[in-house]
Amino acid sequence: MALLCMISSRLPLLLVSLLFAGCGQPSAEKDATVTASHTPTPAYTITQVTSTPGLSKVNIDVLLPEKVSEAELRQIAQKIKAGHDGYAKTWIAYYLPGMKPGAGAWATTHFTPNLEVQILGASKEQEVSGKQRAGMVKGDVVGRWYEEQYTHSTFVLYRRDGVYRLKTIFDTGQASEEKMVRKGKVFTYQPGTGYNGEYFKLLPGGGLGMFNQEGKMFTQGQSVEP
């Protein structure tokens, strides 16, 4: 099944996201772009700081202009930690352009108090590999898209033998394919596939909207050149 590995009570087949929400009141520190002057620390922007003094904890949201390596995440984390010292727990969530804060981060670096680094989404290498494989799909291709926040996957909509199909290439390298029904710009799964009203829609500007059974778009894939 194309999105069988995704679990959610409201979006059982399209949505997978682990949220780690902090408590307390956000501080006034916003949009503090940092670029290292003496070391090759990648650029980043602190978008929100939420501290909970009673728990000796601070949650920090960070926007990255692009994906970085685990080593670079460690470097950024140490720099941010040094500027927000005095907490037993410093939890940092990293987002990429277009990702919604609070809806699942691309990566985290948590000091509790030792540093633990987790890349929750696809690495740069995995993303490149998925896009390359998407470019190899044969048929009458409608479009190719990459979606980061919820699925970390590359999608290809195409027609072969008179049937529309959706190929999903996951960040693990595995892939699946489902037959689809097209009505204008909307693509739904063929009846009997087990999906409960989820659908895709071609958007102005080239994006691919992903909608739940209630007709609400929860994310969209960005167009990928072959």
N, C-alpha and C positions, 0 to 999 in steps of 0.2 A: 504494500500500500504506500502511496506516495508520501504521506506524512504520518505514517503509523507510529513513529517514535515520539510524537508530540503529545503531551498530556495536559489537559485543562478541563475544569468542570464546565466552563462556558464554551470553550473552543476545543473539543476533544481531539481534533485531528490536525489543526493548523497552528496551535499556539503552544509554545513551550517557553517558560520564563521563570527564573527564580528571583524573587524580589527580596532584597534585604533593606528594610526601611529603618531609618534611625529615629530617635526620639528627640524632643527638645525643640528649641527655637533656632531657626537659621540665623547666622550672623550676617553682618553687613558686607562681608568679603565676597565680592562678585567680580567675574570677568577679569581676574588677575592673571594676565598672560605672562608666562615666565619663559625666558630663553637663556640658557646658560652662556656665560661669557668666557669662561676659562676651561670648561669641560664640554664634551660633545653630548650633553644631556638634551634629548629631543624637546622641542617646544611643546607646551601644554597650557591649558587654561583652567584655573580653578573657578568653577561656576557656582558652587555652594558649599558652605561649611555649617554643619549643624552639631552643636556641642551639647553634651549632657553632663554637666559637672558632677552631679550626684552619683553618676556611674563611672566617672573618670573616663569618658568616652567621647570621641569626636568622629563624625562621619563627613567625608569630603567627596564631592563630585568633581570629576575632572574631564574636560573635553580634550581629546587628542585629534590633531589634524589628519592623522593616518595611523595605521597599525604599526606597532613597534615590537621588538623582540622581548623575550622574557628578561634578558639582561638589562635592556633599556628600561623596562618597567621597574626593575629593582632600583635602578639609578634614580628614576623620577620619584619613586616612593620614598627613598632615603632623603631626597631633597625636600619633599613636602613634609615629611615627618620632622625634619630639623626646624621647619618654620612653624610647627604646631606641636611643640614639645609640652610635656607636663601631663599627658593623658596615659592611662594604663592601656587603653585600647584606641588605636587610630585606624579606622576603616576607610579605605579609599576605593571608590568605584570609577571606572574609566569608560567613557562613551566616545563613539565616533560620530562624525558629522551625519546628521539625519536621524540619529537614534534618540528615543524619548527617555529622558531621565526618569528613573523609578520603574521602568518597564523591562528591566533586565540589562545589566551592564555587559560590555564586551570583555572586560577583565577586572579583577580586583587585586589589591595588595593590602592585606590586613596585618596590622601589628597587634598581637594579643598575648604577650608583648612582642614575641618573635615574629619576624616577617614571613608571611605565607603568600605566595604569588599564584594566582589562578587565571588562566586565559579561558573564559567561558565560551566565547565564540570561536570562529574559525581563525586560524593563524593566517598570516599573509601568504605563506606557501600553500596552505589548503585552499584559500580563496582563488589563487592563481591557477591551481590545478583544476578546480571545479570549472572555472571559466574556459580553460583550454579544452576540457572534455565536452563542454556545452557547444563549443565551436565545431566539434566533430560530428554532431548529430546530423543525419541525412534526412532530407524530406523538404516539404514546402514549409519553411520556418516562419512562424508568425512573429516570434521575438524570443530574446534571451534576457534573463534578469537575474540579479544577485540580491538576496535579502539577508541582512546581517542580524538584526536584533532578536528575532524569534526563531528562525530556522537555520541560520548560517549556511544557506544552501543556494545553489544555482538552479534556476528553472528554465526549461525550454518548452514552449508551446509550438507544435508543428503538426502538419497533416501528412499522413502516409497511407496509401491504399484507400483514399477517400475518407479516412477516419482521423479526427483530431486527437492528439495525444499530449499528455503533460509528462515530461521527463524531469525528475528531481534528482539532483546530484548533491548528496550530503557532504558535510565537511569531513566525514570519516572516509570518504572515497567511495562509499556504497551509493547505489542509485536504484531508483524504482520508476515505473512508468504506469500511467493510468489512461484509459480512453476517456475522452471528453466530448461534451456536446456544446456546440457554439450557437449563440443567438446574438447576432450583432457583435458587440464588444464584450459580451459576457460568456464565460466558459464555466460550465458545471460538469460534475462527474456524471458518467453514464449511470442510469438506474441500476440498482443491484450491487453497487460497489461498496456500500456500507457507509458512505459519507452522508451527513445529516444537514444538508443545505448549505454547506460552505461553497464558496465560488470565487472566481477570479474575474477581474475586469480590466480591460485595456484603458489606461488613463491618458488624458491630454499631457503631452510632453514626453510620452514614451514609457511611463512607469506601468507596473502591473500591480493593481490593487488586490489585496486579499481580504475577503469579507467573511464574517461569521454567518450563522444561520439566521440571525436577526437582521441581517442586511447592514451591519456596521463594519466599516473598514478599519482593521486594527493595525495594519502595516502595509507597506508596499515595497516591491522590488525595484531596483534601479536597472535601467537598460544596460546590457553588456554588448559591446561590439564583438563580432565574430573574429 
